[in-house]
Amino acid sequence: MKTLLASILMIVATFQAATAQTTASANSQTVTGKWVGSFDGASSGKFELVLNQDSNGKLTGQVIMITDDGNRYPIDLKTAVWEKEQLSASYADPSDGDEVSFTGKLADPGLKGTWKADGGQSVGTWQVSRAK
């Protein structure tokens, strides 16, 4: 339960306008847009991933955790990079400030990858498809 709460809280945090420090390759538009999916592992649940590319080519975004009762908890990404056909991103865990990071690749019909938190002690997988 503590891990689930920590996972939800890590998403809820940082409503600050912490613009994602990013690098974007020319084809980062491949991953821009709204994605919906789930994560499993040390904790599990549903989430949305929203990725944008600004006029300078930087990739920015937000993860939005969705609880069982439908509440939505957004958090800005600190980093988001699309390089060599792989997404790497991170955000601060709101409960303790630790970094939560995730990586993923395109996998028909969406993106699929792994996540880690608590200095690598909490790990799992995630998958998303484009929102319709």
N, CA, C and O atoms as a printed pandas DataFrame, in Angstrom:
     atom_number atom_name residue_name chain_id  residue_number  x_coord  y_coord  z_coord
0              1         N          MET        A               1    0.828   -1.195    0.000
1              2        CA          MET        A               1    0.000    0.000    0.000
2              3         C          MET        A               1    0.869    1.255    0.000
3              4         O          MET        A               1    0.566    2.237   -0.677
4              5         N          LYS        A               2    1.977    1.201    0.788
5              6        CA          LYS        A               2    2.869    2.346    0.842
6              7         C          LYS        A               2    3.453    2.636   -0.534
7              8         O          LYS        A               2    3.573    3.794   -0.934
8              9         N          THR        A               3    3.816    1.576   -1.259
9             10        CA          THR        A               3    4.390    1.755   -2.587
10            11         C          THR        A               3    3.369    2.355   -3.538
11            12         O          THR        A               3    3.701    3.240   -4.327
12            13         N          LEU        A               4    2.120    1.879   -3.470
13            14        CA          LEU        A               4    1.072    2.422   -4.330
14            15         C          LEU        A               4    0.852    3.894   -4.020
15            16         O          LEU        A               4    0.752    4.718   -4.929
16            17         N          LEU        A               5    0.777    4.227   -2.720
17            18        CA          LEU        A               5    0.588    5.613   -2.324
18            19         C          LEU        A               5    1.764    6.463   -2.793
19            20         O          LEU        A               5    1.575    7.570   -3.296
20            21         N          ALA        A               6    2.973    5.942   -2.628
21            22        CA          ALA        A               6    4.154    6.682   -3.076
22            23         C          ALA        A               6    4.109    6.899   -4.580
23            24         O          ALA        A               6    4.476    7.966   -5.072
24            25         N          SER        A               7    3.654    5.877   -5.315
25            26        CA          SER        A               7    3.567    6.012   -6.773
26            27         C          SER        A               7    2.567    7.089   -7.159
27            28         O          SER        A               7    2.830    7.906   -8.042
28            29         N          ILE        A               8    1.422    7.085   -6.495
29            30        CA          ILE        A               8    0.408    8.102   -6.794
30            31         C          ILE        A               8    0.936    9.479   -6.407
31            32         O          ILE        A               8    0.781   10.444   -7.156
32            33         N          LEU        A               9    1.560    9.565   -5.233
33            34        CA          LEU        A               9    2.080   10.851   -4.785
34            35         C          LEU        A               9    3.196   11.358   -5.674
35            36         O          LEU        A               9    3.315   12.563   -5.897
36            37         N          MET        A              10    4.033   10.434   -6.195
37            38        CA          MET        A              10    5.123   10.898   -7.047
38            39         C          MET        A              10    4.592   11.511   -8.325
39            40         O          MET        A              10    5.252   12.361   -8.923
40            41         N          ILE        A              11    3.422   11.100   -8.749
41            42        CA          ILE        A              11    2.831   11.671   -9.949
42            43         C          ILE        A              11    2.141   12.993   -9.627
43            44         O          ILE        A              11    2.160   13.925  -10.431
44            45         N          VAL        A              12    1.535   13.064   -8.450
45            46        CA          VAL        A              12    0.757   14.232   -8.061
46            47         C          VAL        A              12    1.607   15.478   -7.906
47            48         O          VAL        A              12    1.144   16.581   -8.195
48            49         N          ALA        A              13    2.821   15.322   -7.461
49            50        CA          ALA        A              13    3.672   16.440   -7.067
50            51         C          ALA        A              13    3.817   17.514   -8.105
51            52         O          ALA        A              13    2.899   17.744   -8.892
52            53         N          THR        A              14    4.839   18.115   -8.124
53            54        CA          THR        A              14    5.349   19.118   -9.020
54            55         C          THR        A              14    4.383   19.730  -10.006
55            56         O          THR        A              14    4.556   19.593  -11.218
56            57         N          PHE        A              15    3.372   20.399   -9.503
57            58        CA          PHE        A              15    2.500   21.165  -10.381
58            59         C          PHE        A              15    3.233   22.426  -10.820
59            60         O          PHE        A              15    2.698   23.265  -11.544
60            61         N          GLN        A              16    4.491   22.529  -10.349
61            62        CA          GLN        A              16    5.286   23.680  -10.740
62            63         C          GLN        A              16    5.522   23.628  -12.229
63            64         O          GLN        A              16    5.480   22.568  -12.853
64            65         N          ALA        A              17    5.761   24.751  -12.761
65            66        CA          ALA        A              17    6.028   24.814  -14.205
66            67         C          ALA        A              17    7.479   24.456  -14.466
67            68         O          ALA        A              17    8.226   25.232  -15.061
68            69         N          ALA        A              18    7.863   23.289  -14.020
69            70        CA          ALA        A              18    9.222   22.806  -14.265
70            71         C          ALA        A              18    9.282   22.337  -15.701
71            72         O          ALA        A              18    8.964   21.188  -16.006
72            73         N          THR        A              19    9.684   23.218  -16.566
73            74        CA          THR        A              19    9.759   22.889  -17.984
74            75         C          THR        A              19   10.755   21.765  -18.165
75            76         O          THR        A              19   11.853   21.797  -17.610
76            77         N          ALA        A              20   10.376   20.799  -18.924
77            78        CA          ALA        A              20   11.253   19.646  -19.134
78            79         C          ALA        A              20   12.531   20.074  -19.830
79            80         O          ALA        A              20   12.506   20.732  -20.871
80            81         N          GLN        A              21   13.655   19.684  -19.227
81            82        CA          GLN        A              21   14.947   19.914  -19.854
82            83         C          GLN        A              21   15.144   18.754  -20.807
83            84         O          GLN        A              21   15.266   17.605  -20.382
84            85         N          THR        A              22   15.173   19.052  -22.078
85            86        CA          THR        A              22   15.099   17.959  -23.029
86            87         C          THR        A              22   16.021   18.111  -24.212
87            88         O          THR        A              22   16.576   19.175  -24.490
88            89         N          THR        A              23   16.154   17.010  -24.883
89            90        CA          THR        A              23   16.801   16.985  -26.181
90            91         C          THR        A              23   15.838   16.262  -27.095
91            92         O          THR        A              23   15.238   15.261  -26.704
92            93         N          ALA        A              24   15.686   16.756  -28.299
93            94        CA          ALA        A              24   14.759   16.110  -29.225
94            95         C          ALA        A              24   15.439   15.919  -30.566
95            96         O          ALA        A              24   16.038   16.847  -31.110
96            97         N          SER        A              25   15.344   14.737  -31.079
97            98        CA          SER        A              25   15.874   14.505  -32.419
98            99         C          SER        A              25   14.822   14.919  -33.436
99           100         O          SER        A              25   13.680   15.201  -33.074
100          101         N          ALA        A              26   15.198   14.955  -34.681
101          102        CA          ALA        A              26   14.293   15.412  -35.736
102          103         C          ALA        A              26   13.016   14.602  -35.792
103          104         O          ALA        A              26   11.981   15.123  -36.208
104          105         N          ASN        A              27   13.055   13.351  -35.389
105          106        CA          ASN        A              27   11.863   12.515  -35.475
106          107         C          ASN        A              27   11.125   12.379  -34.145
107          108         O          ASN        A              27   10.336   11.450  -33.973
108          109         N          SER        A              28   11.369   13.291  -33.201
109          110        CA          SER        A              28   10.679   13.199  -31.919
110          111         C          SER        A              28    9.180   13.429  -32.063
111          112         O          SER        A              28    8.416   13.090  -31.159
112          113         N          GLN        A              29    8.746   14.001  -33.192
113          114        CA          GLN        A              29    7.311   14.161  -33.401
114          115         C          GLN        A              29    6.622   12.807  -33.475
115          116         O          GLN        A              29    5.403   12.721  -33.327
116          117         N          THR        A              30    7.388   11.759  -33.699
117          118        CA          THR        A              30    6.846   10.402  -33.708
118          119         C          THR        A              30    6.138   10.088  -32.399
119          120         O          THR        A              30    5.141    9.367  -32.393
120          121         N          VAL        A              31    6.643   10.622  -31.288
121          122        CA          VAL        A              31    6.078   10.294  -29.978
122          123         C          VAL        A              31    5.243   11.416  -29.383
123          124         O          VAL        A              31    4.678   11.243  -28.303
124          125         N          THR        A              32    5.146   12.559  -30.050
125          126        CA          THR        A              32    4.341   13.635  -29.487
126          127         C          THR        A              32    2.864   13.271  -29.553
127          128         O          THR        A              32    2.420   12.543  -30.440
128          129         N          GLY        A              33    2.117   13.800  -28.588
129          130        CA          GLY        A              33    0.688   13.541  -28.524
130          131         C          GLY        A              33    0.296   12.941  -27.187
131          132         O          GLY        A              33    1.086   12.905  -26.244
132          133         N          LYS        A              34   -0.936   12.474  -27.125
133          134        CA          LYS        A              34   -1.485   11.913  -25.893
134          135         C          LYS        A              34   -1.516   10.394  -25.989
135          136         O          LYS        A              34   -1.978    9.828  -26.979
136          137         N          TRP        A              35   -1.018    9.750  -24.945
137          138        CA          TRP        A              35   -0.950    8.296  -24.854
138          139         C          TRP        A              35   -1.684    7.854  -23.589
139          140         O          TRP        A              35   -1.666    8.570  -22.588
140          141         N          VAL        A              36   -2.319    6.704  -23.618
141          142        CA          VAL        A              36   -3.007    6.162  -22.445
142          143         C          VAL        A              36   -2.553    4.727  -22.223
143          144         O          VAL        A              36   -2.327    3.980  -23.175
144          145         N          GLY        A              37   -2.421    4.349  -20.951
145          146        CA          GLY        A              37   -1.980    2.983  -20.690
146          147         C          GLY        A              37   -1.919    2.655  -19.219
147          148         O          GLY        A              37   -2.653    3.214  -18.403
148          149         N          SER        A              38   -1.020    1.731  -18.893
149          150        CA          SER        A              38   -0.920    1.239  -17.524
150          151         C          SER        A              38    0.527    0.929  -17.174
151          152         O          SER        A              38    1.393    0.831  -18.043
152          153         N          PHE        A              39    0.764    0.777  -15.864
153          154        CA          PHE        A              39    2.076    0.391  -15.375
154          155         C          PHE        A              39    1.900   -0.729  -14.358
155          156         O          PHE        A              39    0.873   -0.813  -13.685
156          157         N          ASP        A              40    2.902   -1.582  -14.250
157          158        CA          ASP        A              40    2.885   -2.712  -13.322
158          159         C          ASP        A              40    4.250   -2.824  -12.668
159          160         O          ASP        A              40    5.217   -2.199  -13.101
160          161         N          GLY        A              41    4.312   -3.637  -11.610
161          162        CA          GLY        A              41    5.577   -3.866  -10.924
162          163         C          GLY        A              41    5.402   -3.667   -9.441
163          164         O          GLY        A              41    4.489   -4.228   -8.836
164          165         N          ALA        A              42    6.290   -2.855   -8.837
165          166        CA          ALA        A              42    6.213   -2.576   -7.406
166          167         C          ALA        A              42    4.863   -1.953   -7.053
167          168         O          ALA        A              42    4.390   -2.091   -5.925
168          169         N          SER        A              43    4.256   -1.282   -7.996
169          170        CA          SER        A              43    2.885   -0.788   -7.878
170          171         C          SER        A              43    2.282   -0.838   -9.278
171          172         O          SER        A              43    2.993   -1.045  -10.261
172          173         N          SER        A              44    0.975   -0.649   -9.361
173          174        CA          SER        A              44    0.328   -0.730  -10.670
174          175         C          SER        A              44   -0.820    0.262  -10.750
175          176         O          SER        A              44   -1.332    0.717   -9.727
176          177         N          GLY        A              45   -1.216    0.591  -11.962
177          178        CA          GLY        A              45   -2.316    1.516  -12.158
178          179         C          GLY        A              45   -2.400    1.986  -13.596
179          180         O          GLY        A              45   -1.726    1.464  -14.485
180          181         N          LYS        A              46   -3.250    2.992  -13.803
181          182        CA          LYS        A              46   -3.456    3.565  -15.129
182          183         C          LYS        A              46   -2.857    4.968  -15.157
183          184         O          LYS        A              46   -2.782    5.649  -14.134
184          185         N          PHE        A              47   -2.434    5.386  -16.345
185          186        CA          PHE        A              47   -1.891    6.731  -16.487
186          187         C          PHE        A              47   -2.004    7.206  -17.927
187          188         O          PHE        A              47   -2.255    6.426  -18.847
188          189         N          GLU        A              48   -1.812    8.500  -18.092
189          190        CA          GLU        A              48   -1.716    9.107  -19.412
190          191         C          GLU        A              48   -0.337    9.746  -19.518
191          192         O          GLU        A              48    0.225   10.211  -18.526
192          193         N          LEU        A              49    0.188    9.762  -20.709
193          194        CA          LEU        A              49    1.461   10.410  -20.997
194          195         C          LEU        A              49    1.200   11.404  -22.118
195          196         O          LEU        A              49    0.736   11.027  -23.194
196          197         N          VAL        A              50    1.500   12.672  -21.866
197          198        CA          VAL        A              50    1.299   13.712  -22.870
198          199         C          VAL        A              50    2.671   14.286  -23.211
199          200         O          VAL        A              50    3.367   14.816  -22.345
200          201         N          LEU        A              51    3.048   14.176  -24.474
201          202        CA          LEU        A              51    4.346   14.668  -24.937
202          203         C          LEU        A              51    4.142   15.733  -26.005
203          204         O          LEU        A              51    3.363   15.550  -26.941
204          205         N          ASN        A              52    4.849   16.844  -25.854
205          206        CA          ASN        A              52    4.778   17.963  -26.792
206          207         C          ASN        A              52    6.183   18.339  -27.233
207          208         O          ASN        A              52    7.160   18.049  -26.543
208          209         N          GLN        A              53    6.274   18.978  -28.374
209          210        CA          GLN        A              53    7.552   19.506  -28.833
210          211         C          GLN        A              53    7.381   21.000  -29.018
211          212         O          GLN        A              53    6.524   21.440  -29.785
212          213         N          ASP        A              54    8.202   21.795  -28.310
213          214        CA          ASP        A              54    8.053   23.243  -28.409
214          215         C          ASP        A              54    8.726   23.774  -29.678
215          216         O          ASP        A              54    9.319   23.015  -30.444
216          217         N          SER        A              55    8.624   25.075  -29.882
217          218        CA          SER        A              55    9.139   25.686  -31.113
218          219         C          SER        A              55   10.657   25.583  -31.236
219          220         O          SER        A              55   11.203   25.733  -32.329
220          221         N          ASN        A              56   11.335   25.330  -30.127
221          222        CA          ASN        A              56   12.788   25.149  -30.146
222          223         C          ASN        A              56   13.184   23.693  -30.339
223          224         O          ASN        A              56   14.370   23.363  -30.330
224          225         N          GLY        A              57   12.192   22.821  -30.514
225          226        CA          GLY        A              57   12.470   21.407  -30.711
226          227         C          GLY        A              57   12.605   20.612  -29.432
227          228         O          GLY        A              57   12.898   19.417  -29.476
228          229         N          LYS        A              58   12.394   21.260  -28.277
229          230        CA          LYS        A              58   12.504   20.549  -27.006
230          231         C          LYS        A              58   11.255   19.716  -26.759
231          232         O          LYS        A              58   10.135   20.152  -27.026
232          233         N          LEU        A              59   11.465   18.526  -26.251
233          234        CA          LEU        A              59   10.367   17.644  -25.888
234          235         C          LEU        A              59    9.971   17.956  -24.453
235          236         O          LEU        A              59   10.824   17.970  -23.566
236          237         N          THR        A              60    8.694   18.207  -24.215
237          238        CA          THR        A              60    8.172   18.491  -22.883
238          239         C          THR        A              60    7.003   17.558  -22.636
239          240         O          THR        A              60    6.529   16.897  -23.560
240          241         N          GLY        A              61    6.537   17.497  -21.405
241          242        CA          GLY        A              61    5.395   16.633  -21.188
242          243         C          GLY        A              61    4.942   16.529  -19.759
243          244         O          GLY        A              61    5.406   17.238  -18.866
244          245         N          GLN        A              62    4.016   15.615  -19.580
245          246        CA          GLN        A              62    3.365   15.415  -18.300
246          247         C          GLN        A              62    2.886   13.972  -18.202
247          248         O          GLN        A              62    2.444   13.379  -19.187
248          249         N          VAL        A              63    2.982   13.422  -17.001
249          250        CA          VAL        A              63    2.392   12.125  -16.692
250          251         C          VAL        A              63    1.172   12.421  -15.836
251          252         O          VAL        A              63    1.242   13.242  -14.922
252          253         N          ILE        A              64    0.059   11.764  -16.119
253          254        CA          ILE        A              64   -1.167   11.969  -15.348
254          255         C          ILE        A              64   -1.605   10.616  -14.805
255          256         O          ILE        A              64   -2.052    9.750  -15.556
256          257         N          MET        A              65   -1.474   10.443  -13.490
257          258        CA          MET        A              65   -1.913    9.203  -12.855
258          259         C          MET        A              65   -3.430    9.239  -12.713
259          260         O          MET        A              65   -4.007   10.287  -12.425
260          261         N          ILE        A              66   -4.068    8.100  -12.914
261          262        CA          ILE        A              66   -5.525    8.005  -12.818
262          263         C          ILE        A              66   -5.848    6.951  -11.766
263          264         O          ILE        A              66   -5.510    5.778  -11.924
264          265         N          THR        A              67   -6.508    7.379  -10.690
265          266        CA          THR        A              67   -6.847    6.453   -9.614
266          267         C          THR        A              67   -8.081    5.637   -9.980
267          268         O          THR        A              67   -8.775    5.943  -10.950
268          269         N          ASP        A              68   -8.348    4.596   -9.193
269          270        CA          ASP        A              68   -9.503    3.735   -9.444
270          271         C          ASP        A              68  -10.817    4.504   -9.435
271          272         O          ASP        A              68  -11.758    4.134  -10.137
272          273         N          ASP        A              69  -10.887    5.585   -8.635
273          274        CA          ASP        A              69  -12.128    6.362   -8.572
274          275         C          ASP        A              69  -12.178    7.468   -9.635
275          276         O          ASP        A              69  -13.094    8.290   -9.637
276          277         N          GLY        A              70  -11.186    7.485  -10.539
277          278        CA          GLY        A              70  -11.207    8.432  -11.647
278          279         C          GLY        A              70  -10.484    9.741  -11.408
279          280         O          GLY        A              70  -10.375   10.560  -12.321
280          281         N          ASN        A              71   -9.980    9.958  -10.184
281          282        CA          ASN        A              71   -9.227   11.188   -9.935
282          283         C          ASN        A              71   -7.950   11.187  -10.760
283          284         O          ASN        A              71   -7.343   10.141  -10.991
284          285         N          ARG        A              72   -7.556   12.372  -11.198
285          286        CA          ARG        A              72   -6.383   12.518  -12.068
286          287         C          ARG        A              72   -5.343   13.380  -11.362
287          288         O          ARG        A              72   -5.663   14.439  -10.822
288          289         N          TYR        A              73   -4.092   12.916  -11.371
289          290        CA          TYR        A              73   -3.008   13.606  -10.694
290          291         C          TYR        A              73   -1.852   13.848  -11.667
291          292         O          TYR        A              73   -1.046   12.949  -11.909
292          293         N          PRO        A              74   -1.769   15.065  -12.228
293          294        CA          PRO        A              74   -0.715   15.358  -13.206
294          295         C          PRO        A              74    0.602   15.783  -12.551
295          296         O          PRO        A              74    0.621   16.353  -11.460
296          297         N          ILE        A              75    1.692   15.490  -13.245
297          298        CA          ILE        A              75    3.009   15.948  -12.819
298          299         C          ILE        A              75    3.839   16.244  -14.071
299          300         O          ILE        A              75    3.835   15.471  -15.029
300          301         N          ASP        A              76    4.541   17.361  -14.046
301          302        CA          ASP        A              76    5.379   17.740  -15.180
302          303         C          ASP        A              76    6.638   16.887  -15.221
303          304         O          ASP        A              76    7.212   16.552  -14.184
304          305         N          LEU        A              77    7.053   16.546  -16.413
305          306        CA          LEU        A              77    8.311   15.827  -16.583
306          307         C          LEU        A              77    9.473   16.790  -16.370
307          308         O          LEU        A              77    9.431   17.930  -16.832
308          309         N          LYS        A              78   10.510   16.333  -15.670
309          310        CA          LYS        A              78   11.740   17.117  -15.529
310          311         C          LYS        A              78   12.581   16.986  -16.784
311          312         O          LYS        A              78   13.176   17.958  -17.249
312          313         N          THR        A              79   12.627   15.792  -17.322
313          314        CA          THR        A              79   13.389   15.533  -18.538
314          315         C          THR        A              79   12.553   14.680  -19.474
315          316         O          THR        A              79   11.716   13.890  -19.035
316          317         N          ALA        A              80   12.787   14.846  -20.751
317          318        CA          ALA        A              80   12.151   14.004  -21.770
318          319         C          ALA        A              80   13.040   14.043  -23.005
319          320         O          ALA        A              80   13.290   15.109  -23.566
320          321         N          VAL        A              81   13.510   12.889  -23.419
321          322        CA          VAL        A              81   14.435   12.803  -24.545
322          323         C          VAL        A              81   13.987   11.676  -25.465
323          324         O          VAL        A              81   13.707   10.568  -25.009
324          325         N          TRP        A              82   13.921   11.963  -26.756
325          326        CA          TRP        A              82   13.667   10.927  -27.766
326          327         C          TRP        A              82   14.937   10.839  -28.593
327          328         O          TRP        A              82   15.234   11.729  -29.390
328          329         N          GLU        A              83   15.688    9.757  -28.398
329          330        CA          GLU        A              83   16.970    9.586  -29.048
330          331         C          GLU        A              83   17.168    8.132  -29.428
331          332         O          GLU        A              83   16.887    7.235  -28.634
332          333         N          LYS        A              84   17.643    7.899  -30.624
333          334        CA          LYS        A              84   17.907    6.541  -31.101
334          335         C          LYS        A              84   16.684    5.646  -30.924
335          336         O          LYS        A              84   16.782    4.503  -30.478
336          337         N          GLU        A              85   15.523    6.208  -31.289
337          338        CA          GLU        A              85   14.254    5.473  -31.230
338          339         C          GLU        A              85   13.880    5.030  -29.820
339          340         O          GLU        A              85   13.168    4.040  -29.649
340          341         N          GLN        A              86   14.361    5.767  -28.791
341          342        CA          GLN        A              86   14.020    5.442  -27.407
342          343         C          GLN        A              86   13.621    6.701  -26.655
343          344         O          GLN        A              86   14.260    7.745  -26.786
344          345         N          LEU        A              87   12.554    6.591  -25.864
345          346        CA          LEU        A              87   12.108    7.664  -24.988
346          347         C          LEU        A              87   12.732    7.449  -23.616
347          348         O          LEU        A              87   12.669    6.350  -23.065
348          349         N          SER        A              88   13.332    8.492  -23.070
349          350        CA          SER        A              88   13.841    8.488  -21.699
350          351         C          SER        A              88   13.268    9.724  -21.028
351          352         O          SER        A              88   13.373   10.825  -21.569
352          353         N          ALA        A              89   12.662    9.559  -19.855
353          354        CA          ALA        A              89   12.051   10.696  -19.172
354          355         C          ALA        A              89   12.133   10.495  -17.664
355          356         O          ALA        A              89   12.369    9.387  -17.183
356          357         N          SER        A              90   11.932   11.590  -16.925
357          358        CA          SER        A              90   11.964   11.504  -15.465
358          359         C          SER        A              90   11.117   12.611  -14.853
359          360         O          SER        A              90   10.782   13.603  -15.501
360          361         N          TYR        A              91   10.784   12.405  -13.585
361          362        CA          TYR        A              91   10.088   13.415  -12.794
362          363         C          TYR        A              91   10.451   13.190  -11.337
363          364         O          TYR        A              91   11.010   12.150  -10.989
364          365         N          ALA        A              92   10.136   14.159  -10.478
365          366        CA          ALA        A              92   10.458   14.072   -9.056
366          367         C          ALA        A              92    9.308   13.431   -8.295
367          368         O          ALA        A              92    8.147   13.802   -8.471
368          369         N          ASP        A              93    9.644   12.464   -7.449
369          370        CA          ASP        A              93    8.658   11.831   -6.571
370          371         C          ASP        A              93    8.196   12.882   -5.570
371          372         O          ASP        A              93    9.010   13.389   -4.799
372          373         N          PRO        A              94    6.904   13.221   -5.564
373          374        CA          PRO        A              94    6.432   14.282   -4.679
374          375         C          PRO        A              94    6.570   13.958   -3.199
375          376         O          PRO        A              94    6.628   14.872   -2.376
376          377         N          SER        A              95    6.622   12.686   -2.842
377          378        CA          SER        A              95    6.696   12.340   -1.425
378          379         C          SER        A              95    8.087   12.549   -0.845
379          380         O          SER        A              95    8.216   12.840    0.344
380          381         N          ASP        A              96    9.139   12.406   -1.661
381          382        CA          ASP        A              96   10.489   12.544   -1.114
382          383         C          ASP        A              96   11.475   13.227   -2.060
383          384         O          ASP        A              96   12.646   13.388   -1.717
384          385         N          GLY        A              97   11.023   13.625   -3.226
385          386        CA          GLY        A              97   11.888   14.310   -4.175
386          387         C          GLY        A              97   12.800   13.411   -4.985
387          388         O          GLY        A              97   13.513   13.887   -5.868
388          389         N          ASP        A              98   12.787   12.101   -4.695
389          390        CA          ASP        A              98   13.620   11.175   -5.462
390          391         C          ASP        A              98   13.168   11.128   -6.912
391          392         O          ASP        A              98   12.002   11.364   -7.231
392          393         N          GLU        A              99   14.114   10.820   -7.774
393          394        CA          GLU        A              99   13.805   10.741   -9.197
394          395         C          GLU        A              99   13.091    9.443   -9.549
395          396         O          GLU        A              99   13.466    8.364   -9.090
396          397         N          VAL        A             100   12.065    9.570  -10.364
397          398        CA          VAL        A             100   11.387    8.429  -10.976
398          399         C          VAL        A             100   11.716    8.532  -12.457
399          400         O          VAL        A             100   11.493    9.575  -13.072
400          401         N          SER        A             101   12.242    7.465  -13.032
401          402        CA          SER        A             101   12.618    7.519  -14.438
402          403         C          SER        A             101   11.990    6.369  -15.203
403          404         O          SER        A             101   11.689    5.316  -14.642
404          405         N          PHE        A             102   11.798    6.593  -16.494
405          406        CA          PHE        A             102   11.265    5.527  -17.336
406          407         C          PHE        A             102   11.835    5.642  -18.738
407          408         O          PHE        A             102   12.146    6.731  -19.220
408          409         N          THR        A             103   11.963    4.501  -19.370
409          410        CA          THR        A             103   12.438    4.435  -20.747
410          411         C          THR        A             103   11.494    3.539  -21.526
411          412         O          THR        A             103   10.847    2.661  -20.956
412          413         N          GLY        A             104   11.417    3.761  -22.822
413          414        CA          GLY        A             104   10.554    2.920  -23.638
414          415         C          GLY        A             104   10.831    3.091  -25.113
415          416         O          GLY        A             104   11.480    4.046  -25.541
416          417         N          LYS        A             105   10.329    2.150  -25.876
417          418        CA          LYS        A             105   10.487    2.155  -27.328
418          419         C          LYS        A             105    9.132    1.948  -27.986
419          420         O          LYS        A             105    8.189    1.459  -27.364
420          421         N          LEU        A             106    9.054    2.326  -29.248
421          422        CA          LEU        A             106    7.847    2.059  -30.016
422          423         C          LEU        A             106    7.654    0.552  -30.111
423          424         O          LEU        A             106    8.581   -0.190  -30.435
424          425         N          ALA        A             107    6.436    0.118  -29.824
425          426        CA          ALA        A             107    6.072   -1.303  -29.898
426          427         C          ALA        A             107    4.620   -1.343  -30.336
427          428         O          ALA        A             107    3.742   -0.876  -29.611
428          429         N          ASP        A             108    4.357   -1.889  -31.500
429          430        CA          ASP        A             108    3.017   -1.895  -32.069
430          431         C          ASP        A             108    2.006   -2.399  -31.052
431          432         O          ASP        A             108    2.153   -3.531  -30.592
432          433         N          PRO        A             109    0.996   -1.636  -30.674
433          434        CA          PRO        A             109    0.530   -0.409  -31.313
434          435         C          PRO        A             109    0.910    0.858  -30.559
435          436         O          PRO        A             109    0.263    1.882  -30.777
436          437         N          GLY        A             110    1.907    0.859  -29.695
437          438        CA          GLY        A             110    2.207    2.056  -28.922
438          439         C          GLY        A             110    3.649    2.119  -28.468
439          440         O          GLY        A             110    4.575    1.852  -29.233
440          441         N          LEU        A             111    3.820    2.482  -27.196
441          442        CA          LEU        A             111    5.126    2.538  -26.554
442          443         C          LEU        A             111    5.131    1.540  -25.410
443          444         O          LEU        A             111    4.096    1.281  -24.796
444          445         N          LYS        A             112    6.292    0.984  -25.128
445          446        CA          LYS        A             112    6.410   -0.004  -24.062
446          447         C          LYS        A             112    7.793    0.139  -23.451
447          448         O          LYS        A             112    8.770    0.376  -24.162
448          449         N          GLY        A             113    7.879   -0.008  -22.102
449          450        CA          GLY        A             113    9.184    0.124  -21.479
450          451         C          GLY        A             113    9.202   -0.250  -20.017
451          452         O          GLY        A             113    8.338   -0.980  -19.530
452          453         N          THR        A             114   10.215    0.269  -19.318
453          454        CA          THR        A             114   10.401   -0.016  -17.898
454          455         C          THR        A             114   10.487    1.290  -17.125
455          456         O          THR        A             114   10.789    2.341  -17.689
456          457         N          TRP        A             115   10.214    1.209  -15.813
457          458        CA          TRP        A             115   10.335    2.362  -14.933
458          459         C          TRP        A             115   11.088    1.935  -13.686
459          460         O          TRP        A             115   11.134    0.754  -13.342
460          461         N          LYS        A             116   11.687    2.935  -13.004
461          462        CA          LYS        A             116   12.338    2.661  -11.725
462          463         C          LYS        A             116   12.223    3.875  -10.820
463          464         O          LYS        A             116   12.173    5.018  -11.274
464          465         N          ALA        A             117   12.181    3.589   -9.521
465          466        CA          ALA        A             117   12.071    4.627   -8.502
466          467         C          ALA        A             117   12.817    4.152   -7.259
467          468         O          ALA        A             117   13.344    3.040   -7.234
468          469         N          ASP        A             118   12.860    4.984   -6.241
469          470        CA          ASP        A             118   13.518    4.630   -4.978
470          471         C          ASP        A             118   14.941    4.148   -5.211
471          472         O          ASP        A             118   15.368    3.150   -4.630
472          473         N          GLY        A             119   15.675    4.860   -6.064
473          474        CA          GLY        A             119   17.052    4.485   -6.346
474          475         C          GLY        A             119   17.195    3.125   -6.995
475          476         O          GLY        A             119   18.231    2.474   -6.856
476          477         N          GLY        A             120   16.162    2.690   -7.703
477          478        CA          GLY        A             120   16.200    1.400   -8.387
478          479         C          GLY        A             120   15.610    0.256   -7.584
479          480         O          GLY        A             120   15.554   -0.873   -8.071
480          481         N          GLN        A             121   15.164    0.531   -6.348
481          482        CA          GLN        A             121   14.570   -0.524   -5.523
482          483         C          GLN        A             121   13.146   -0.855   -5.944
483          484         O          GLN        A             121   12.684   -1.975   -5.728
484          485         N          SER        A             122   12.456    0.090   -6.533
485          486        CA          SER        A             122   11.109   -0.145   -7.066
486          487         C          SER        A             122   11.211   -0.106   -8.587
487          488         O          SER        A             122   11.658    0.888   -9.159
488          489         N          VAL        A             123   10.800   -1.182   -9.234
489          490        CA          VAL        A             123   10.898   -1.268  -10.692
490          491         C          VAL        A             123    9.631   -1.880  -11.264
491          492         O          VAL        A             123    8.854   -2.511  -10.547
492          493         N          GLY        A             124    9.433   -1.689  -12.550
493          494        CA          GLY        A             124    8.278   -2.293  -13.202
494          495         C          GLY        A             124    8.268   -2.003  -14.686
495          496         O          GLY        A             124    9.246   -1.511  -15.248
496          497         N          THR        A             125    7.148   -2.316  -15.311
497          498        CA          THR        A             125    6.977   -2.107  -16.743
498          499         C          THR        A             125    5.800   -1.174  -16.987
499          500         O          THR        A             125    4.971   -0.965  -16.102
500          501         N          TRP        A             126    5.733   -0.622  -18.178
501          502        CA          TRP        A             126    4.612    0.236  -18.568
502          503         C          TRP        A             126    4.371    0.066  -20.058
503          504         O          TRP        A             126    5.255   -0.347  -20.808
504          505         N          GLN        A             127    3.149    0.394  -20.469
505          506        CA          GLN        A             127    2.783    0.353  -21.874
506          507         C          GLN        A             127    1.667    1.353  -22.124
507          508         O          GLN        A             127    0.779    1.531  -21.289
508          509         N          VAL        A             128    1.719    2.007  -23.283
509          510        CA          VAL        A             128    0.699    2.985  -23.662
510          511         C          VAL        A             128    0.366    2.835  -25.139
511          512         O          VAL        A             128    1.163    2.332  -25.930
512          513         N          SER        A             129   -0.834    3.285  -25.486
513          514        CA          SER        A             129   -1.281    3.374  -26.875
514          515         C          SER        A             129   -1.746    4.799  -27.111
515          516         O          SER        A             129   -2.099    5.502  -26.165
516          517         N          ARG        A             130   -1.749    5.227  -28.354
517          518        CA          ARG        A             130   -2.229    6.579  -28.656
518          519         C          ARG        A             130   -3.679    6.730  -28.228
519          520         O          ARG        A             130   -4.504    5.845  -28.455
520          521         N          ALA        A             131   -3.980    7.876  -27.600
521          522        CA          ALA        A             131   -5.355    8.169  -27.209
522          523         C          ALA        A             131   -6.181    8.393  -28.462
523          524         O          ALA        A             131   -5.694    8.934  -29.455
524          525         N          LYS        A             132   -7.433    7.973  -28.404
525          526        CA          LYS        A             132   -8.320    8.131  -29.564
526          527         C          LYS        A             132   -9.200    9.330  -29.406
527          528         O          LYS        A             132  -10.011    9.620  -30.285
